[in-house]
Each structure stands twice: as structure tokens, then as C-alpha cells.
Amino acid sequence: MSIATIISEIDAEISLLEQARALLAGLTSTAAPKKRGRPAKAAGAAMAVKAAAKPTKKKRTISPEARARMAAAAKARWAAVKKAAKK
């Protein structure tokens, strides 16, 4: 007998013993321990439904001129706040 066949026979015996232990302990042979929190399947299904129902929108961009106007307005607002705070 070669070493590889001996190892494969030992692995088969170990798996049989693990299955027997699981049956005696009242567990199923392939059951994983329960995890805490929301099940991953429920969260994944909910996210998939939301993604499928909502069409994707194009991302809107702001022109450089509009960005400059917004910056100027913000500076003016803060200048007024600082001026009021000095009084």
C-alpha cells in the first residue's frame, strides 16, 4: 500500500466518524453553526429587489461657472456672519 492510499482511507474513516458524531449529537451532518444577526440571504434578496426596481440615474455635474457662483455666495454668507459676530 502506498502512503497516498493510506491517507485517503484515513480521511474517509474520519469523515464517517464525524457524520456518526453529528448524528449522535442531534445535528445534521452538513449544518453550520447558527450565526447572530440578520440572515445574509434575506439582506441580499432585499438589496437585489431594490437594485432591480430602481433605474440608474446619470450623475449630474456642475459647470465650473456654477461652482464659482456657489463659492462666491458661500463667501458672502460667511462674511455677513463674521461681520454680525464682530458687532
Secondary structure as GFF3:
##gff-version 3
##sequence-region A 1 87
A	DSSP	alpha_helix	3	25	.	.	.	ID=ss1
A	DSSP	alpha_helix	40	53	.	.	.	ID=ss2
A	DSSP	alpha_helix	64	86	.	.	.	ID=ss3
###
